[in-house]
Amino acid sequence: MPAARFSRRRSAQTVISLAIVPLLALATACGYGSDKKDDKTQPAAGAQSPGAASSSAKGTSASELRLGFFANVTHATPLVGLKEGFYAKELGGTKISTQVFNAGPAAIEALKGGSIDATYIGPNPSISGFTSTNGDLLRIVAGTTSGGASLVVKPGINSAADLKGKKIASPQLGGTQDVAVRAWLKAQGLSTDTKGGGDVSIVPTDNAQTLALFKTGELDGGWLPEPWATRLVQEAGAKVLVDERTLWPEGKFVTTNLVVRKKFLEDHPDTVEALVKGQLATTDWINANPDKAKADVNDQLTAFTQKGLPPAVIDAAWKNIEVTNDPLAASLLKLKDDGVKVGVTKDADIKGIYDLTILNKLLAAGGKPAVNDAGLGKK
């Protein structure tokens, strides 16, 4: 069955004023990660909390910051940071607008089109956005999440060899999990192509549709981010064939980065600094308050999708991620090579993709060690 049948690119666009306190819900039709286009401007989840008074009432040099992210557990940082008001505190009077995406390639197109200024996104779309524009589009300014992706399959599938002739979902062609599943299959001697052919058919599918199609038997599995991998296990009887952490040294690899449009970074470095400062506060709070953070994530998923996660699902999904500001830059090199090998990433020099200047400045101010760009920092 062609990949196009399952591919859905929809966007839910929301705008919030940082002066608004109440949490307002945004409904989408198909669950977490669904990005159905909504032409109406609606307030989103994530207004400033009562205790988070702005540290800069006048705001920053940008009147507005347009931020993208996914409604996934692997994007816990923006979900929590918005709800708890950490971004609001640092951005002050600067308005923040949010846009939710199902997967990274759609977010890159939004960056290219100028409809967002920054986004939380996976590594492979970050690389593609950088290489496809000769380095002019974006810079990675911080890491966010490690882990939180697995290949989950029908119970009767016990090895890579059992996948031959099967249909496996990924969130979107060229996305981080799409590259991961293709690279792993290639390493097992199984072929794929970008049109759904080969030994194993990779079917780019909206995450909510993956769950539904797995239940009906139209898909045999998926390489998915959290909470979707856990949802297939707990709600549809899937099992984990590959936990991606087992493929990396110490189980650490970049899943989510914070990227900023290069021109926005050049024009509004103070706004980007406020954004990163808000992230640092969020990361510290999440790691100090995991139970409250899980509750925040679930509240935000409910707000964006009108359906929260059962406690057992979010508890299991949470154990599979690590929230960190370290971009784990060394893992980006392998991810880039994997994307090239499976034919979804342009082979090009990615030196300059990172600009960790602001992040390391803020880490130093807080008495924390600098993070490394693996030689891929700004030229």
Secondary structure per residue as TSV (DSSP state, phi and psi in degrees):
chain	resnum	aa	ss	phi	psi
A	1	M	-	360.0	132.3
A	2	P	-	-61.9	147.2
A	3	A	G	-61.6	-31.0
A	4	A	G	-62.2	-25.7
A	5	R	G	-63.7	-32.4
A	6	F	T	-100.2	-10.8
A	7	S	-	-76.5	127.8
A	8	R	-	-133.5	125.8
A	9	R	-	-117.8	102.6
A	10	R	-	-131.4	148.9
A	11	S	-	-131.1	134.7
A	12	A	E	-104.4	113.7
A	13	Q	E	-106.8	129.1
A	14	T	E	-132.7	150.3
A	15	V	E	-127.7	133.4
A	16	I	E	-126.5	141.8
A	17	S	-	-93.4	132.0
A	18	L	T	-72.1	-4.7
A	19	A	T	-88.8	-8.3
A	20	I	-	-87.2	129.7
A	21	V	-	-91.8	-43.5
A	22	P	S	-66.2	149.2
A	23	L	-	-86.4	120.1
A	24	L	-	-112.7	141.8
A	25	A	-	-90.3	144.9
A	26	L	-	-113.3	122.9
A	27	A	-	-92.0	135.8
A	28	T	-	-127.3	158.3
A	29	A	S	-78.3	-27.5
A	30	C	S	-124.3	17.6
A	31	G	S	93.6	-175.0
A	32	Y	T	-52.4	134.0
A	33	G	T	84.8	-10.6
A	34	S	-	-67.7	132.8
A	35	D	-	-126.1	52.6
A	36	K	-	-63.3	134.5
A	37	K	-	-65.4	128.1
A	38	D	-	-123.4	113.2
A	39	D	-	-76.5	-9.9
A	40	K	S	-87.4	142.7
A	41	T	-	-85.9	119.5
A	42	Q	B	-128.3	145.1
A	43	P	-	-65.3	143.3
A	44	A	-	-109.9	167.2
A	45	A	S	-60.5	148.1
A	46	G	-	113.5	25.1
A	47	A	-	-71.5	163.4
A	48	Q	-	-61.7	134.1
A	49	S	-	-76.2	157.6
A	50	P	T	-57.5	-33.1
A	51	G	T	-86.9	-0.1
A	52	A	-	-104.3	69.1
A	53	A	-	-65.0	142.0
A	54	S	-	-65.1	135.4
A	55	S	S	-86.8	-7.1
A	56	S	-	-146.8	82.7
A	57	A	T	-58.2	-27.8
A	58	K	T	-81.5	-10.0
A	59	G	-	81.8	-162.9
A	60	T	-	-112.9	-173.2
A	61	S	S	-66.3	-24.1
A	62	A	S	-91.7	133.5
A	63	S	S	-73.2	-22.9
A	64	E	E	-147.9	142.7
A	65	L	E	-119.0	122.0
A	66	R	E	-102.5	114.1
A	67	L	E	-117.3	133.2
A	68	G	E	-106.8	155.3
A	69	F	E	-168.2	177.3
A	70	F	E	-111.4	152.4
A	71	A	S	-87.7	64.2
A	72	N	S	-129.4	158.5
A	73	V	G	-63.9	-30.8
A	74	T	G	-67.7	-7.9
A	75	H	G	-113.4	38.1
A	76	A	H	-57.9	-36.9
A	77	T	H	-58.9	-55.7
A	78	P	H	-65.4	-34.7
A	79	L	H	-62.0	-46.2
A	80	V	H	-73.6	-43.0
A	81	G	H	-60.7	-36.6
A	82	L	H	-70.4	-45.4
A	83	K	H	-67.4	-40.0
A	84	E	H	-83.2	-8.8
A	85	G	T	84.1	15.3
A	86	F	H	-68.2	-38.6
A	87	Y	H	-68.3	-41.0
A	88	A	H	-59.4	-41.8
A	89	K	H	-59.1	-40.7
A	90	E	H	-84.3	-33.6
A	91	L	H	-81.4	-18.0
A	92	G	T	57.7	-124.3
A	93	G	T	-77.2	-4.1
A	94	T	-	-71.3	122.1
A	95	K	E	-72.6	144.6
A	96	I	E	-119.1	128.9
A	97	S	E	-109.3	143.7
A	98	T	E	-121.8	148.2
A	99	Q	E	-136.7	129.7
A	100	V	E	-99.2	134.1
A	101	F	E	-120.6	155.8
A	102	N	S	-81.0	-33.8
A	103	A	S	-158.9	169.0
A	104	G	H	-63.6	-42.5
A	105	P	H	-55.8	-36.7
A	106	A	H	-66.5	-36.9
A	107	A	H	-66.9	-37.5
A	108	I	H	-63.7	-41.0
A	109	E	H	-62.6	-35.9
A	110	A	H	-67.0	-38.8
A	111	L	H	-62.1	-45.7
A	112	K	H	-62.1	-38.2
A	113	G	H	-79.1	-6.8
A	114	G	T	78.7	16.9
A	115	S	S	-90.0	-11.3
A	116	I	-	-135.0	159.1
A	117	D	S	-106.0	-26.1
A	118	A	E	-153.7	157.0
A	119	T	E	-157.1	147.7
A	120	Y	E	-85.5	130.6
A	121	I	E	-159.9	158.8
A	122	G	-	-76.3	168.3
A	123	P	H	-68.2	-41.8
A	124	N	H	-67.6	-42.1
A	125	P	H	-62.8	-32.9
A	126	S	H	-60.5	-45.2
A	127	I	H	-63.0	-46.3
A	128	S	H	-61.9	-41.0
A	129	G	H	-63.5	-36.2
A	130	F	H	-71.7	-50.4
A	131	T	H	-71.6	-33.0
A	132	S	T	-73.1	-12.1
A	133	T	T	-120.1	17.9
A	134	N	T	55.0	35.8
A	135	G	T	82.1	6.3
A	136	D	-	-87.9	-15.1
A	137	L	S	-83.0	-47.5
A	138	L	E	-146.7	166.2
A	139	R	E	-137.3	139.0
A	140	I	E	-82.5	122.2
A	141	V	E	-110.0	-8.8
A	142	A	E	-169.1	155.4
A	143	G	E	-87.6	172.8
A	144	T	E	-143.1	-49.2
A	145	T	E	-141.0	142.5
A	146	S	E	-117.8	143.7
A	147	G	E	80.3	-168.4
A	148	G	-	86.5	32.3
A	149	A	E	-144.7	139.3
A	150	S	E	-148.8	156.0
A	151	L	E	-94.0	114.0
A	152	V	E	-113.8	140.5
A	153	V	E	-141.9	172.2
A	154	K	-	-62.8	149.5
A	155	P	T	-56.5	-28.9
A	156	G	T	-78.8	-5.5
A	157	I	-	-93.5	117.9
A	158	N	-	-119.0	-5.6
A	159	S	S	-157.7	170.8
A	160	A	G	-59.5	-38.2
A	161	A	G	-60.4	-31.3
A	162	D	G	-71.0	-11.4
A	163	L	G	-84.6	-11.1
A	164	K	T	-61.2	128.0
A	165	G	T	83.6	3.2
A	166	K	-	-97.7	165.4
A	167	K	E	-110.4	121.9
A	168	I	E	-121.4	132.6
A	169	A	E	-88.4	151.6
A	170	S	E	-135.0	157.6
A	171	P	S	-63.1	-36.4
A	172	Q	S	-166.4	143.9
A	173	L	T	-55.6	127.0
A	174	G	T	87.2	-4.3
A	175	G	S	-75.5	173.5
A	176	T	H	-61.6	-46.8
A	177	Q	H	-71.0	-29.9
A	178	D	H	-62.6	-45.1
A	179	V	H	-65.4	-42.1
A	180	A	H	-60.3	-45.7
A	181	V	H	-69.1	-39.8
A	182	R	H	-64.8	-41.7
A	183	A	H	-66.7	-41.4
A	184	W	H	-65.5	-43.2
A	185	L	H	-62.6	-40.7
A	186	K	H	-60.4	-41.1
A	187	A	H	-65.9	-23.6
A	188	Q	T	-90.0	2.3
A	189	G	T	85.6	17.5
A	190	L	-	-110.3	134.8
A	191	S	-	-92.5	152.9
A	192	T	-	-141.2	164.9
A	193	D	-	-141.8	171.7
A	194	T	T	-78.3	-2.2
A	195	K	T	-107.4	10.8
A	196	G	S	89.7	9.7
A	197	G	-	-95.7	-169.3
A	198	G	S	95.3	-172.6
A	199	D	S	-62.7	-37.2
A	200	V	S	-123.9	130.1
A	201	S	E	-87.1	115.7
A	202	I	E	-92.6	122.2
A	203	V	E	-115.3	97.7
A	204	P	E	-60.4	122.4
A	205	T	-	-144.5	137.1
A	206	D	-	-53.1	138.5
A	207	N	H	-56.2	-42.0
A	208	A	H	-64.1	-37.5
A	209	Q	H	-68.5	-33.1
A	210	T	H	-59.1	-45.7
A	211	L	H	-60.0	-46.7
A	212	A	H	-64.1	-43.8
A	213	L	H	-72.6	-29.5
A	214	F	H	-66.5	-41.1
A	215	K	H	-62.3	-34.7
A	216	T	H	-85.1	-5.9
A	217	G	T	88.6	3.4
A	218	E	S	-77.8	-18.1
A	219	L	-	-122.8	148.6
A	220	D	-	-99.9	-6.5
A	221	G	E	165.3	-172.9
A	222	G	E	-165.4	148.2
A	223	W	E	-96.8	106.7
A	224	L	E	-131.0	151.4
A	225	P	E	-81.3	165.4
A	226	E	T	-78.4	142.3
A	227	P	T	-93.4	8.1
A	228	W	H	-68.3	-37.3
A	229	A	H	-60.7	-46.1
A	230	T	H	-66.3	-37.6
A	231	R	H	-62.6	-41.7
A	232	L	H	-63.0	-37.3
A	233	V	H	-67.4	-50.4
A	234	Q	H	-81.8	-30.3
A	235	E	H	-102.5	-19.6
A	236	A	H	-128.8	6.8
A	237	G	-	78.2	17.5
A	238	A	-	-75.2	169.9
A	239	K	E	-133.6	156.9
A	240	V	E	-82.2	119.4
A	241	L	E	-92.0	-39.5
A	242	V	E	-138.7	118.8
A	243	D	E	-89.4	117.1
A	244	E	G	-58.9	-23.5
A	245	R	G	-60.2	-28.9
A	246	T	G	-70.1	-11.4
A	247	L	G	-94.9	-1.6
A	248	W	S	-124.6	146.9
A	249	P	G	-56.3	130.4
A	250	E	G	58.6	14.1
A	251	G	G	69.4	18.5
A	252	K	-	-111.3	129.6
A	253	F	-	-158.8	151.5
A	254	V	E	-74.0	130.4
A	255	T	E	-109.9	-39.2
A	256	T	E	-137.5	133.4
A	257	N	E	-116.6	164.3
A	258	L	E	-104.3	117.8
A	259	V	E	-115.4	149.8
A	260	V	E	-128.9	141.1
A	261	R	E	-59.6	130.6
A	262	K	H	-56.4	-43.6
A	263	K	H	-66.9	-36.3
A	264	F	H	-65.3	-40.3
A	265	L	H	-62.0	-40.9
A	266	E	H	-68.9	-38.6
A	267	D	H	-82.3	-30.1
A	268	H	-	-136.1	60.5
A	269	P	H	-61.9	-30.6
A	270	D	H	-68.6	-34.7
A	271	T	H	-67.0	-42.8
A	272	V	H	-64.4	-39.5
A	273	E	H	-61.8	-40.8
A	274	A	H	-63.7	-40.5
A	275	L	H	-61.9	-47.1
A	276	V	H	-67.5	-38.2
A	277	K	H	-62.2	-40.6
A	278	G	H	-62.6	-37.7
A	279	Q	H	-65.1	-43.7
A	280	L	H	-59.4	-42.7
A	281	A	H	-63.9	-38.8
A	282	T	H	-64.4	-46.3
A	283	T	H	-58.4	-46.9
A	284	D	H	-60.3	-42.5
A	285	W	H	-67.8	-42.2
A	286	I	H	-59.6	-47.3
A	287	N	H	-70.2	-24.7
A	288	A	H	-87.1	-20.8
A	289	N	-	-134.5	61.4
A	290	P	H	-60.6	-38.0
A	291	D	H	-67.8	-43.1
A	292	K	H	-65.3	-37.1
A	293	A	H	-64.1	-42.7
A	294	K	H	-60.5	-41.0
A	295	A	H	-64.2	-39.7
A	296	D	H	-62.4	-45.8
A	297	V	H	-59.7	-43.9
A	298	N	H	-65.9	-38.1
A	299	D	H	-61.4	-41.3
A	300	Q	H	-69.7	-39.6
A	301	L	H	-62.0	-39.2
A	302	T	H	-63.6	-42.2
A	303	A	H	-65.1	-39.7
A	304	F	H	-85.6	-19.1
A	305	T	H	-128.7	-6.6
A	306	Q	S	64.7	19.9
A	307	K	-	-153.1	115.9
A	308	G	-	-84.4	-179.6
A	309	L	-	-100.3	143.5
A	310	P	-	-60.6	147.4
A	311	P	H	-52.4	-39.2
A	312	A	H	-63.8	-34.9
A	313	V	H	-70.7	-50.1
A	314	I	H	-68.8	-33.0
A	315	D	H	-63.6	-44.6
A	316	A	H	-68.7	-42.0
A	317	A	H	-64.5	-39.0
A	318	W	H	-62.4	-34.3
A	319	K	T	-66.4	-17.1
A	320	N	T	-93.9	-1.5
A	321	I	E	-119.1	158.0
A	322	E	E	-128.3	124.3
A	323	V	E	-89.2	123.1
A	324	T	-	-151.9	151.4
A	325	N	S	-89.0	-10.9
A	326	D	-	-72.7	123.2
A	327	P	-	-74.0	-5.0
A	328	L	-	49.6	53.8
A	329	A	H	-59.3	-31.7
A	330	A	H	-60.9	-33.2
A	331	S	H	-69.9	-22.6
A	332	L	H	-64.8	-34.6
A	333	L	H	-61.5	-45.7
A	334	K	H	-66.2	-40.5
A	335	L	H	-62.0	-37.8
A	336	K	H	-64.3	-46.3
A	337	D	H	-61.9	-39.6
A	338	D	H	-61.8	-43.8
A	339	G	H	-61.2	-38.9
A	340	V	H	-66.6	-44.6
A	341	K	H	-63.1	-33.7
A	342	V	T	-94.8	3.5
A	343	G	T	83.3	21.7
A	344	V	S	-116.9	-1.6
A	345	T	S	-128.6	137.5
A	346	K	-	-71.1	134.4
A	347	D	-	-79.5	107.7
A	348	A	-	-154.0	162.9
A	349	D	-	-69.0	129.3
A	350	I	-	-108.4	14.4
A	351	K	T	-62.9	130.5
A	352	G	T	103.0	-3.6
A	353	I	-	-69.1	-27.3
A	354	Y	B	-97.7	142.5
A	355	D	-	-135.8	92.4
A	356	L	-	-97.1	15.9
A	357	T	H	-56.7	-51.6
A	358	I	H	-65.4	-45.0
A	359	L	H	-57.6	-50.1
A	360	N	H	-68.5	-32.3
A	361	K	H	-60.8	-46.0
A	362	L	H	-71.1	-37.1
A	363	L	H	-62.1	-43.3
A	364	A	H	-62.8	-40.4
A	365	A	H	-63.6	-28.0
A	366	G	T	-93.8	7.6
A	367	G	T	73.2	25.2
A	368	K	-	-109.6	153.1
A	369	P	-	-69.3	150.7
A	370	A	-	-69.5	157.4
A	371	V	-	-105.4	157.7
A	372	N	-	-100.0	143.5
A	373	D	-	-102.0	9.5
A	374	A	T	55.3	30.0
A	375	G	T	78.0	11.3
A	376	L	-	-108.0	20.1
A	377	G	B	-74.6	177.6
A	378	K	-	-59.9	141.6
A	379	K	-	-74.5	360.0
